[in-house]
Amino acid sequence: MPGVEEFESSMVELYRRQASVLAAGTEWFDAHTHIGFNDPDGFRASAQDILAGLDAAGHRRALVFSSMEPDGYREANDRVIADAAASGGRLRALCRLNPHDDPLAEARRCLEAGAVGIKLHPRAERFSMHSDGVEGIVELAGEHRSPIMIHAGRGIPALGRDTADLARRHPGARLILAHAGISDLAWIWREALELPNLFFDTAWWNVADLQALFALVPPGHILYASDMPYGHAIFNGLALLRCGLAAGLAPEVIAQIAGSHLDHLLAGGDPLDLGPAPGPPRGVGAPNAARVVQHLTGAISRTMGGSDPFESLVLAQLACAVPEDDAERPLLAICERLIERSLAAREGLPAGLRQVVGPAVSAALLAGTPSVAV
């Protein structure tokens, strides 16, 4: 995937050190990756790109589904299913459905052809989870004990409430709210306590959102995901490790989130109870690291909005300048180097947006989890 090579090389050593807490032989299974070439947002990825992204992080498998196709999904679903069949078991296909376009016939066709589940994107296809056709899709998934990956974000009316109601009515379906369920996370974590078939993936970048997910949602309801090609397996793998450890999860529980639980669910197993949600962390934390996170969040938002992040990046950099004997120095020294990369890449905006944002979100992740050693 273009634009991530330099970012990858700067983070891979830290990622590997962090991943060493997991047992040897832990197999990662990414719940959220895209294949496609026609999405209006300009992102492109082939099956080979996804496999290369997995290899870069030492990950084994991934669920794959089509990115947006303005002309419909039949051919795209066929391509994804064929790519999965040719991957030697490393890729498993989800079929993408548009509830406005005979979804049950397409779902049945794809499940018979080798798809293991379904992808729904309410915003892209302009529907809600109570629209005509959605209930039938979930009912079919329940009959097959299949997962449904649901894009979760702003601008989708009643997404969380409707999804929880569907999970309650169709206990055989495994409903996964993508992107940490951020649009409804403030309250829907309570639903997860009562709904064993409601899940959340970790395909997100904001460390505060991910910390809330790991604090509030029982670990048996969390599935690792990268969002490739939008995300990156090294960053999102590091995010799982650091946020999971910061929340107090045991390495064996993190290994289940990393892939074992998804594998179990795809085999038709009942959702596993991996223990209660740990609750919010105690203590004030590292004051300067907290300042770094705040300034970087501003810089990232400005960059994504098309504004100049220079001032916010510099303030984040200055917040790293603690004395050499300060307890925060080892962590903030790494953050400082990452921020320098963002500043150096700033001259390439807007074309170089990923080169600015990649190091910045990585620094925010590290600074936001100061209790985990680097």
N, C-alpha and C positions, 0 to 999 in steps of 0.2 A: 504494500500500500504506500503510495507516494507521500513524501513529506515526514516520515516517521523514523527514517534510518538513524539520523543523528540522535534524536531523542531516545531511540531504543538502545543504542550503544552506551549512552550515559546512564541508563537505569538498569541494565541487565545484571550487572554485578550486585547491586543492592537487592534486586528482586531475588536473585539466586540465594543470597545469604538469608533473606527472610523466608524463602520457601524451604530452607533446610530444616525448619521446625517440624515439617510434615514427615511422616514415615517414608522411608525409601519405597519407591514403587507406587506412590500415590498417583492415580490417574485423574487428570483434570478433564472435565466434560463441560464445555462452554454451551450454555443454554440459548444463546442469542447472537447469531451472525447472519449477514445478508449476502446474497449473490444477485447480481444484476448489473445492467449497463444503461438503463433508460430512465432512471429516477430523475425527475426535474431538478433535484437539489445538486446534481452533478457528481455525486459519489458513485464510484464503480468498483466492483469486485468480482473476480471469478472464483471458482472452487479452488484453483491453484493458489490464488491470493490468500484465501482463508486457511488453507493447509500450511502455507508459508508463515502466516501469522501464528498459528498454533506451534509450529516448529520453533519459531524464534523464542517462545516462552517455555518450550519443553512440554507443551500440552498435547494430549492425545486425540480428543474427539470434540465435535461440535454439532449442535443442531443448526441447520441452515434453512433459510427460506428466501423467497424472492423479495427484492426491494421493489419499490413502487413501479408498476407498469401501466402507463396511461391507457394502453389498448387492451387491458385484461390479463388474466393470470393463467389461462389454460396452457399456453406454450411455455410460459415461465415455470409453472409447476412441473411440467414434463422435464424441463432442463434441470431443475434442482433435484428431482427424483433420480434422473440419470446420473448427475454428478455424484450424488450420494452412493448410488449403486457401484460406481467406478472407483470409489475412494478406499476400498479395502476395509470397510467398516468404520472409517474415521469420521465420516459425515453421515448424519441422519436427517432426513428431509421432513420439514413441515410444509403443508400446502397453504398458500395464501388465498383467502377467500374474500370476495366482495358480496356482502349480504344482498345487494341490489341485483345480483346477476346469477340466479339459480344456484345458490351456494351448496345445497345438499347434494345435488347431482355431481358437482365438482368435487366435493369432499369425499363422497363414496368412491368416485373414480380414482382419486389420488390415494386414499387409504388402501384400496385394493392393489394399486400399483406399487406400493412400498412406502408411502409417507407414514410417519409415526405420530403425526399430530397436525395442528392447525395454527395459522397465524392470522390475527385480526388487527387491523389498524383503523380504529374508528375515525380519526381525524383525516387521514389521507383519503379514505373512501366515503367520508361524510355520512356516518351513521352513529347512532348511540347503541349502548348495550341493551336497550329495550326496543330497538327497531325491529320491524318485521324481518323474520329470517334468522335472527340471532339465537333465539331460544331453540330452534330446531338444530342449529349447529352444535350448541352446547349439549343438547340431548344426545345427538349422535356421538359426540366425543365421550360422553358418559357411558354409552353402551360399549365403546371400545376401550374405556379407561385410558383415554389419550389426553395429552396436554394441549391446552390452547394458550398460546402466547399472545397477550393483549398489550398493544402500545398504550402506555399510561402517561399522560401529560396534560398540560393545560388545554382548555378549550373543548373538552368533551363532557357534555352535561351528564351529571349523575353517574359518571363512570364507576366510581367505587361502590356506591350503593347498589347499582344494578348488578355489578359483578358479584358482590357478596350475596345478593338474592339468588342469582343463578347458581352459585356454588352450593347454596343451601338446598335448592330444588334438585340439583343434579350431582349428588355426591360422588358419582363415578368419574366425573370430569375433573381434570387437574387444571385449574385456572391460574395462570401466571401473569401478574401485573408487572410489566417491564419497567425499567428505569426506577427501581425501588418504590414504585407506586407513589411517586412524589406528590402528585396532585391531591391525593387523599390520605397520605401517610399520617397526618395529624390525628386522625380518628380511626382509620380502618385497621390499625394494628390490634384493636380490641376485637374486631371480627375474626382475626386470625386465631385468637385464643379459642374460638368455638368452631372454626371451620378447618378441618384438617386438609381439605383440598384447595385451599387458597394460598398461593405462593407469591413471592416477590423475587425478581432477579436483581443482580447487582450492577447492571449495565448503566452506570452513571458516574459522574465525575466530581460532584460537589461533596466534599468531605463531611460537612455538617449533615447533609441528607443521609449519607451512608452511615454515619455514627448514630443517627436517630433510628435508622432501620435496624441496626444490630442491637441497639439498646432496647427497643420496644417490641420487636417481632421475635417469637421463638425461633431458634436456629433451624429447626426442622421445616420452616416455611421459607427459607432463603436459599436461592440457587445462584451459583456463580455464573456470570455472563460478561462478555466483553463488548458487545455491540459492534464488532468489526464489520465494515471498514471505518465506521465512525469512531469507535474506540480502538483500544490496542490491548492485546492479551497481557503484555508485560505490565502496563499501568493498571489494568483492571484486576489482574492477579495480585499485584502488590496492594491494591486497595482492599481486596478481600482479606489478605493476610494481616495487614496493619490494623484495619478496623475490627476484624474479628479478635485479634489478640488484645487490642485496646479495650474491647468490651468484656474481656475475661474468658473468652471461649477457649476450650482445650484444643490442642492441635488435632486430635482425632475427630472432634466435631467440625472443625474447619475443613478437614479432608472430606467429610461427608458433603458439606456445602460445595466444595470444589468440584465434585463430580459423582461420588458414589451414590448419593441420594437420587440424583437425576437418572442414573443408570438403573437403579432399583425401581423407580417409578415407570420408566419406559418398559421394563420387564413385566409390568402389570401389578407390582407390589403395592401394598397399602402405604400411605405416607408414614414416615418414621417419626417417632417422638424423640427428638434430640435434646430435650430438656427445656426449661423455661427461658423466657427472655431475661437477659441479665439485668436490665434496668440501666438507668443513666450512670455513668462513671462518677465516682466520688472525688472530691478534691478540686482545687482551683486550676491545677495544671501549670503549664509553663507560660508566664505572662507575655514574654516577647514572642514566643511561637504563636500565641493567640493573635497578637498584633499582625504578624506576618500573614496569617490566614485572612484576616479582615481586609488588608490592603490588596492581597492577591485576588480575593473574590471580586473586589472592585475593578482590578486590572483586567481580569478575565471577562467580566461583564462588559466593560468598555470595548475590549477588543472584538468580542462577538457582536456588539452593537455597531461596529464600524467607527468607533472613536479612538483617539490616541490613548494608549494605556501608560504612557511614559511616567507621569507623575505618580500613579499608584504603584507601578513597578519599582520606582526609586524609593518610595516610602517603605515598601516591603523589604527592599534591599537594606535600607538603613536600619530597619528593625532587627536585622540579622547581626548587626555590628556590635555584639556583646563582647565583653572582655574574654581573652583566651582562657582564663580560669573559670569562667561561668559554666554552670552545669548544663546550660542549653547550647553551649558552643558547638559540640560535635554535630548535633542535629542541624543547627542553623548554618553551619559552614557548608553543608551539602545544599541546603535551601538557597544560600547565597549564590553558589555556583550555577544552580538551575535558573535563578532569576537573571543572572548575567547572560545566560543563553537567550532568554526571552528578550532582554534589552537589545542584544546584538541582532536578533532576528526582526526587531521592530521596523527597521528600515525597509523590509520587504513587504510590509502591509500594503494593500489587503491580500495580495496573492499568497503571502507567507503566513496566513493566520494560524495554521497548525503548528508552525515552528515557534510562534510566540506562545500559543495556548498550551502546547504539550508540556514544556518545562514548567510553566506556571502552575498548571493543575497538579503536576507531580510535587512541586515544592509545597503547595497547599496541603496535599495529602500527608506529606511527611510532618509538616508543622502542626497539622490538626490531630496527629496521633503521637504526641511527644512521650507518652509512657512506654512506647515500643522502641527498643534499642535499634540503632542503625548500624 
